Amino acid sequence: MHSFVQDTTDFIRKLEIMGDILDGSLMCTMDVNSLYTSIPHEEGIEAVFGAMQDMDMSEAYRGLLVDFLSLVLYKNYFIFDGKYYLQIQGTAMGSNVAMTYANLFMAAFEDAFVYRDQDFTHHVRLWLRYIDDIFFFWTGNMDDLMVFKERLDGCLDTISYTLEYDLHEMHFLDVNLQRHKSLRDHLMKNVNLQGKTHTAETWLSAIPDWSYSGHLDHGTCGVRVLEHIESIRMYHHTR
């Protein structure tokens, strides 16, 4: 899964290795509306089966896992207001399989529709996804961005996106990104991860190794990274 983001730390790592950001590019986020309950059963099962093709397992074992998944999806009953219902689309959000199922479906959706889109090829710089939350830089104009989003909305009847974009500031996961210019030839990118936590030392150990300088004080740590041309400031919101 090329776009996969594991967590906030992984997101920051991938931003750091991206390189320079083009002037005028928009910071964009998209997320699928009610993804878990919107995945068509057939397309979802096909995505899982396709992902298993690269795994070292027998055909019989793949078939068994698909049978189990089908049982979970097609026999998902629930009770509401004293009446029993059968969920005919998507997966229950509390199911153990839900997150992996959704991730594999989104990866297959990207392979089938996103990466093959002509506007994606021409205008998208970096495309990162945490389950159904997507962050990317858009180098085209806003009209083309709207057309790109509408095309993705039309790929499957049950899948639609919410889009947000801004030239200067954007929120993704628990990071706030702010782009700014500096008069200096060499600009500095500050990544401040702030927030009170009982697991601050664990958080600190997970911070990327690149150019780390900071201190641990009441759950607050800082990271500095030198960069050229343009910089982004990211603030971890106080929890």
C-alpha positions in Angstrom: 0.0 0.0 0.0 2.0 2.9 -1.3 0.0 5.6 0.5 -0.3 3.9 3.9 0.4 6.0 7.0 0.7 4.1 10.3 0.3 7.0 12.7 1.3 10.7 13.3 5.0 9.8 13.6 5.0 8.0 10.3 3.2 10.9 8.7 5.9 13.3 9.8 8.6 11.0 8.6 7.1 10.9 5.1 6.6 14.7 5.0 10.3 15.1 5.9 11.6 13.0 3.0 9.3 14.6 0.5 11.6 17.5 -0.3 10.7 21.0 -1.5 7.1 22.1 -1.8 6.1 23.9 -5.0 5.0 27.5 -4.7 1.2 27.9 -4.9 0.5 24.2 -4.2 -2.6 23.6 -2.1 -2.6 21.5 1.0 -5.6 19.1 0.8 -7.3 16.5 2.9 -10.1 14.1 1.8 -11.9 11.5 3.7 -14.5 9.0 2.7 -18.0 9.6 4.0 -19.0 6.7 6.4 -16.4 4.4 4.9 -17.0 1.4 7.1 -20.7 1.2 6.3 -20.2 2.1 2.6 -17.9 -0.6 1.3 -19.8 -2.9 -1.2 -19.4 -6.5 -0.1 -18.2 -7.8 -3.5 -15.6 -5.1 -4.1 -14.4 -5.4 -0.5 -13.9 -9.2 -0.7 -12.2 -8.8 -4.0 -9.8 -6.3 -2.6 -8.9 -8.7 0.3 -8.5 -11.6 -2.0 -6.3 -9.6 -4.3 -4.1 -8.5 -1.4 -3.6 -12.2 -0.4 -2.2 -13.1 -3.9 1.2 -11.8 -2.9 1.2 -13.6 0.4 2.8 -17.0 1.0 -0.2 -19.1 1.5 -2.0 -21.9 -0.3 -5.0 -21.3 -2.5 -7.1 -23.4 -0.1 -6.2 -21.2 2.8 -7.0 -18.1 0.8 -10.4 -19.5 0.0 -11.0 -20.3 3.7 -10.2 -16.8 4.8 -12.5 -15.4 2.1 -15.3 -17.7 3.3 -14.8 -16.5 6.9 -14.8 -12.9 5.7 -18.0 -13.5 3.7 -19.6 -15.0 6.8 -18.7 -11.8 8.9 -20.0 -9.5 6.2 -23.1 -11.2 4.9 -24.3 -12.5 8.3 -23.9 -9.4 10.3 -27.1 -9.1 12.3 -27.9 -6.4 14.9 -30.8 -5.4 17.1 -32.2 -1.9 17.2 -35.3 -0.8 19.1 -36.2 -4.4 19.8 -36.1 -5.4 16.1 -33.4 -7.5 14.3 -31.7 -6.2 11.2 -29.3 -7.6 8.6 -26.5 -5.2 7.5 -26.4 -5.6 3.7 -23.5 -3.2 3.0 -20.2 -2.4 4.7 -18.9 -3.8 8.0 -19.7 -3.1 11.6 -17.3 -0.5 12.9 -16.6 -2.5 16.1 -15.7 -5.7 14.2 -12.1 -7.0 14.6 -11.8 -7.2 10.9 -13.1 -3.7 10.1 -9.9 -1.6 10.1 -7.8 -4.1 8.0 -10.8 -4.6 5.7 -11.2 -0.9 5.2 -7.5 -0.4 4.6 -7.3 -3.1 2.0 -10.4 -1.8 0.2 -9.0 1.7 0.1 -5.7 0.4 -1.3 -7.5 -1.4 -4.0 -9.6 1.6 -4.8 -6.5 3.7 -5.1 -4.9 1.2 -7.5 -8.0 1.0 -9.6 -9.1 4.6 -9.8 -6.8 7.2 -8.1 -3.3 6.4 -9.4 -4.6 6.0 -13.0 -6.3 9.3 -13.0 -4.7 11.9 -15.3 -5.1 14.7 -12.9 -3.5 12.6 -10.1 -0.4 12.1 -12.4 -0.2 15.8 -13.3 -1.2 17.6 -10.2 -0.7 15.5 -7.0 2.5 15.8 -5.1 2.6 13.3 -2.2 -0.5 11.2 -1.4 -0.7 9.8 2.1 -3.6 7.9 3.7 -4.5 6.8 7.2 -7.4 4.4 6.6 -9.8 6.8 4.8 -8.2 10.1 5.8 -6.0 11.4 2.9 -3.5 14.2 2.8 -1.9 15.5 -0.4 -0.4 18.5 -2.2 -2.2 19.8 -5.3 -0.2 21.7 -7.9 -3.1 22.4 -10.2 -5.9 25.0 -10.0 -9.0 24.7 -7.8 -11.3 23.9 -10.7 -9.2 20.9 -11.7 -9.2 19.9 -8.0 -13.0 19.9 -7.9 -13.2 17.9 -11.1 -10.7 15.3 -9.7 -12.8 15.0 -6.5 -16.0 14.6 -8.5 -14.4 11.9 -10.7 -13.5 9.9 -7.6 -17.0 10.4 -6.2 -18.3 8.8 -9.4 -16.2 5.6 -9.3 -18.5 3.6 -7.0 -22.0 4.5 -6.1 -21.5 4.1 -2.3 -18.1 5.9 -2.1 -17.9 9.7 -1.8 -15.4 12.1 -0.4 -15.3 15.2 1.7 -12.6 17.6 0.5 -10.9 20.5 2.3 -8.0 22.6 1.0 -6.0 25.7 1.9 -2.9 27.4 0.7 -1.5 28.2 4.1 -2.8 25.9 6.8 -4.3 22.4 7.1 -5.1 19.9 9.8 -4.5 16.2 9.4 -4.6 13.5 12.0 -3.5 15.4 15.1 -1.1 17.7 13.3 -1.7 21.2 12.2 0.4 22.3 9.1 1.2 25.9 8.5 3.2 27.0 5.5 5.1 30.2 5.6 7.9 32.1 3.8 11.2 33.4 5.4 13.6 36.0 4.2 16.5 33.7 5.1 18.2 31.7 2.4 18.0 28.6 4.6 14.7 28.1 6.3 13.9 26.1 9.3 11.0 23.7 9.7 9.8 23.3 13.2 7.8 20.3 14.2 6.5 20.8 17.7 4.7 17.9 19.2 3.0 19.2 22.3 0.5 17.7 24.8 0.3 16.3 28.3 0.6 12.5 28.2 1.3 9.8 30.7 3.5 8.0 28.0 5.7 10.9 27.1 8.9 8.9 27.1 7.4 6.4 24.8 6.2 9.1 22.5 9.7 10.7 22.6 11.4 7.4 21.6 9.1 7.2 18.6 10.1 10.6 17.2 12.1 10.4 14.0 15.9 10.4 14.4 16.5 13.1 11.8 17.9 16.3 13.3 16.3 15.9 16.7 16.8 18.5 19.3 14.4 19.1 22.2 13.5 18.4 25.8 11.0 16.5 27.7 9.0 18.8 30.0 5.5 17.9 31.2 4.9 15.8 28.1 6.2 18.4 25.7 8.9 17.7 23.1 10.3 19.5 20.1 11.8 18.5 16.8 13.7 20.7 14.5 14.6 20.0 10.9 16.6 22.2 8.5 15.0 22.7 5.1 15.5 24.9 2.1 13.1 27.2 0.1 9.9 26.7 2.1 8.9 25.4 5.5 5.9 23.9 7.2 5.1 24.2 10.9 3.2 21.5 12.5 1.8 21.6 16.0 0.5 18.7 17.9 -2.7 19.9 19.6 -2.8 19.7 23.3 -4.9 16.7 24.2 
